[in-house]
Amino acid sequence: MNNKPKHICPKTPAAESYAGSSAQRYVPRLIFWEMTTACNLKCIHCRACPVEERSPDDLTTAEAKAMLDQFVSAGGPAVVLSGGEPLVRPDWFEIASYGASIGLRMLLATNGTLVTPEIAGQIAEAGIKRVSVSIDGATAATHDEFRRIPGAFEQAWAGVEHIKAAGVPFQINTTVSKHNIDEVPTILDMAIERGAVAFHIFLLVPTGCGKEITDEEMIDPENYERVLAWFYEQSKNAKIDLKATCAPHYARISRQLAAKEKVDVAASGNTPHSALNSHQSSRGCLAGQSVCFVSHLGEFYPCGYLPVSAGNIRKLSFNDIWEHAEVFNVLRNPDNLQGKCGQCEFRRACMGCRARAYGITGNYLGQEPYCIYEPKGTIE
C-alpha cells in the first residue's frame, strides 16, 4: 500500500481508562487466517494484493498447529482459512484436519476456481463445516473483469457444484462496488437457485489493492444506504441466511426500518410476518471485540482491512494479544469514537467501519466516511 496513512490512535482519557479493563470479558468468536498471500487470480479489490508465489515467511505447518492449539485454549473460536487463495498451500488439508480434530469449527474461504471433485472430497474429509465462494458478478463478463482472469466465473461455479456434491454447505460472498451494484439481486437469486445456505455482501473497504481503486469502484454513501435498505427487505423473507459485512451501519438501518414497520403496523392494525421479523439482532463492527484477523506472517489485526497491529503470534501468546493489545482494548469502548460516530445514538450497535475510517483519514477512531446519517444525540 503506497502512501499509507499514518497510524493515529489518540490517547483520549476514555481510551486510557478502558485499556486493560476487566469489567467485561471479550471472547473471540471468529478468527480469519490469511494462510498465504499467494493466489491464482488478480482481483482488483483484493485486501491482500495477491502474488503468484508463496512467501518463505508464511507461518509454517508446525506454527499453524501451535496457533490453533492456542485458539482452543481461548474458547474455541471458529476459524476461517483464507488468503490469497488458501488452496494454494500444499498443507491446507493437514492444517484444516488438525483444527477440526482438536474441536475447532473450521471454515474455508476460496475463489472456487481450484476446487476439483478431488479437492471437494478432501474439504469434506478434513471436516470443514462451510465453504464460502466469492462471486462478484451475475455474468462471466462482470465477474471475470473483476477477477482479471478469463474463465474465473465458470470455474468458480464449477467449484461450487463440486462442493455441493461432496455434501459440504456453501455460501456465496459478493463484494458490492460500482461495477456490479445492479447485479447483486441476480447474484442473490443465483445463490438461492444453486443451493447456498447463505449470501453475504461485503461493502468495499479502501485497503490493499482496493485502496488503489477507491474512486473507480467505491459506491457513494447514498447508494450504501439504498443497498443496505434493499438487503434488509430481502432478509425478512429470504430462504437463506443473509449477512452484510464491512457495513456496520446496516445495524442502524435495520433498526430504523424495523421501528418504522412497527409504527405502520400499529396504525394499520395488521401484524404481517415481516414486521415480526425485525432483524434487530444484527451488529456492526466487531473488530477486536469478537472478531480478529491473523496475517500469513502471524501478525494480528482487528480485522483484515484495518492494518493496525495488535502483536505477532511468533512473539506473544494469543491470549496476551487478545487480552492486552492496545488497539483491541481501544476499539472495545464505543465512547472512544470521534466525530459524529462518537455522538451517534446508534454507536453501540454500529461502531462505524473502523477500517474505512482508517483507510480514508488515517484515524481508526474517526467517523465512518460513508455514512450519511446525522446523529440525534440520544444514545440507544
Backbone hydrogen bonds, N-H to C=O, Kabsch-Sander energy under -0.5 kcal/mol:
donor,donor_aa,acceptor,acceptor_aa,energy
4,K,1,M,-0.7
8,I,362,G,-1.2
12,T,10,P,-1.8
16,E,12,T,-2.4
17,S,13,P,-2.5
18,Y,14,A,-1.5
19,A,15,A,-2.3
21,S,18,Y,-2.8
26,Y,24,Q,-0.5
27,V,25,R,-0.6
29,R,290,S,-2.9
30,L,290,S,-2.0
31,I,78,A,-2.7
32,F,292,C,-2.3
33,W,31,I,-0.5
33,W,80,V,-3.0
34,E,32,F,-0.6
34,E,294,V,-2.7
35,M,33,W,-1.4
35,M,82,S,-2.2
39,C,51,V,-2.4
42,K,147,R,-1.8
44,I,146,F,-2.1
46,C,43,C,-1.1
51,V,37,T,-1.4
58,D,55,S,-1.6
59,L,296,H,-2.2
64,A,60,T,-2.7
65,K,61,T,-2.3
66,A,62,A,-2.2
67,M,63,E,-2.2
68,L,64,A,-2.3
69,D,65,K,-2.1
70,Q,66,A,-1.6
71,F,67,M,-1.7
72,V,68,L,-1.8
73,S,69,D,-1.7
74,A,70,Q,-1.3
75,G,72,V,-1.6
76,G,71,F,-2.4
78,A,29,R,-2.5
79,V,105,R,-2.6
80,V,31,I,-2.8
81,L,79,V,-0.6
81,L,107,L,-2.9
82,S,33,W,-3.2
82,S,80,V,-0.7
83,G,84,G,-0.6
85,E,38,A,-2.8
88,V,85,E,-2.1
89,R,86,P,-1.5
92,W,89,R,-1.5
95,I,91,D,-2.4
96,A,92,W,-2.9
97,S,93,F,-2.7
98,Y,94,E,-2.0
99,G,95,I,-2.5
100,A,96,A,-2.2
101,S,97,S,-2.2
102,I,98,Y,-1.4
103,G,100,A,-1.4
104,L,99,G,-2.3
106,M,104,L,-1.0
107,L,79,V,-3.0
108,L,130,R,-2.1
109,A,81,L,-2.8
110,T,108,L,-0.5
110,T,132,S,-2.7
115,V,112,G,-1.3
116,T,114,L,-1.0
120,A,116,T,-2.8
121,G,117,P,-1.9
122,Q,118,E,-1.8
123,I,119,I,-2.4
124,A,120,A,-2.0
125,E,121,G,-2.4
126,A,122,Q,-2.6
127,G,123,I,-0.6
127,G,124,A,-1.1
128,I,123,I,-1.7
129,K,106,M,-2.7
130,R,106,M,-0.6
131,V,169,P,-2.0
132,S,108,L,-3.1
133,V,171,Q,-2.5
134,S,110,T,-1.3
135,I,133,V,-0.5
135,I,173,N,-2.7
143,H,139,T,-2.4
144,D,140,A,-2.8
145,E,141,A,-1.5
146,F,142,T,-1.6
147,R,143,H,-2.4
148,R,144,D,-1.8
149,I,144,D,-0.7
152,A,149,I,-1.8
155,Q,151,G,-2.3
156,A,152,A,-2.5
157,W,153,F,-2.1
158,A,154,E,-2.0
159,G,155,Q,-2.3
160,V,156,A,-2.0
161,E,157,W,-2.1
162,H,158,A,-1.9
163,I,159,G,-2.4
164,K,160,V,-2.6
165,A,161,E,-2.3
166,A,162,H,-1.5
167,G,164,K,-1.5
168,V,163,I,-2.0
171,Q,131,V,-2.4
172,I,198,A,-2.1
173,N,133,V,-2.2
174,T,200,H,-2.5
176,V,174,T,-0.6
176,V,202,F,-3.0
178,K,217,E,-2.4
180,N,177,S,-1.1
181,I,177,S,-1.3
183,E,180,N,-1.9
184,V,180,N,-0.8
184,V,181,I,-0.6
187,I,183,E,-2.2
188,L,184,V,-2.4
189,D,185,P,-2.0
190,M,186,T,-2.5
191,A,187,I,-2.6
192,I,188,L,-2.2
193,E,189,D,-2.6
194,R,190,M,-2.3
195,G,191,A,-0.6
195,G,192,I,-0.9
196,A,191,A,-2.7
197,V,170,F,-2.9
198,A,170,F,-0.6
199,F,241,D,-2.7
200,H,172,I,-2.5
201,I,243,K,-2.0
202,F,174,T,-2.9
203,L,245,T,-2.0
204,L,176,V,-1.2
204,L,202,F,-0.6
207,T,205,V,-1.9
209,C,46,C,-2.1
210,G,46,C,-0.9
210,G,207,T,-1.2
211,K,208,G,-1.1
212,E,209,C,-1.3
213,I,210,G,-0.9
214,T,211,K,-0.8
217,E,213,I,-2.8
218,M,213,I,-0.6
218,M,214,T,-2.1
223,N,220,D,-0.6
224,Y,220,D,-1.7
225,E,221,P,-1.9
226,R,222,E,-1.9
227,V,223,N,-2.9
228,L,224,Y,-2.5
229,A,225,E,-2.3
230,W,226,R,-2.3
231,F,227,V,-2.4
232,Y,228,L,-2.0
233,E,229,A,-1.9
234,Q,230,W,-2.2
235,S,231,F,-2.1
236,K,232,Y,-1.0
237,N,233,E,-0.5
237,N,234,Q,-0.9
238,A,234,Q,-0.7
241,D,197,V,-2.0
243,K,199,F,-1.7
245,T,201,I,-3.2
245,T,243,K,-0.5
250,Y,247,A,-2.3
251,A,248,P,-2.0
253,I,249,H,-2.6
254,S,250,Y,-2.9
255,R,251,A,-1.1
256,Q,252,R,-2.7
257,L,253,I,-2.6
258,A,254,S,-2.2
259,A,255,R,-2.3
260,K,256,Q,-2.1
261,E,257,L,-2.2
262,K,258,A,-2.1
263,V,259,A,-1.7
264,D,260,K,-2.5
265,V,261,E,-2.9
266,A,262,K,-2.3
267,A,263,V,-1.9
268,S,264,D,-2.0
269,G,265,V,-2.6
270,N,265,V,-0.5
275,A,272,P,-0.9
276,L,272,P,-1.1
277,N,273,H,-1.8
278,S,276,L,-1.3
282,S,279,H,-0.9
284,G,349,A,-2.9
285,C,350,C,-2.5
288,G,291,V,-3.1
288,G,302,P,-0.9
289,Q,286,L,-2.2
290,S,286,L,-1.9
291,V,286,L,-1.6
292,C,30,L,-1.6
293,F,301,Y,-2.6
294,V,32,F,-2.8
295,S,299,E,-3.0
298,G,295,S,-1.9
300,F,311,G,-3.0
301,Y,293,F,-2.9
303,C,306,L,-0.5
306,L,303,C,-1.2
308,V,306,L,-2.3
309,S,307,P,-0.6
310,A,300,F,-3.0
311,G,300,F,-0.7
313,I,298,G,-2.8
315,K,312,N,-1.9
316,L,312,N,-2.6
321,I,317,S,-2.2
322,W,318,F,-3.2
323,E,319,N,-2.6
324,H,320,D,-2.2
325,A,321,I,-1.8
329,N,325,A,-2.2
330,V,326,E,-2.8
331,L,327,V,-1.9
332,R,328,F,-0.9
333,N,330,V,-1.3
336,N,333,N,-2.2
337,L,334,P,-1.6
338,Q,365,L,-2.9
341,C,338,Q,-0.9
342,G,338,Q,-0.7
342,G,339,G,-0.7
343,Q,339,G,-0.6
343,Q,340,K,-0.6
344,C,340,K,-0.7
344,C,341,C,-0.7
347,R,344,C,-1.4
349,A,346,F,-0.7
350,C,346,F,-2.6
351,M,347,R,-0.8
354,R,352,G,-0.9
357,A,353,C,-2.1
358,Y,354,R,-2.0
359,G,355,A,-2.8
360,I,356,R,-2.0
361,T,357,A,-2.6
362,G,357,A,-0.6
362,G,358,Y,-1.8
363,N,357,A,-0.7
364,Y,8,I,-0.9
364,Y,362,G,-0.6
366,G,363,N,-1.5
371,C,368,E,-1.2
379,I,377,G,-0.6
380,E,345,E,-3.0
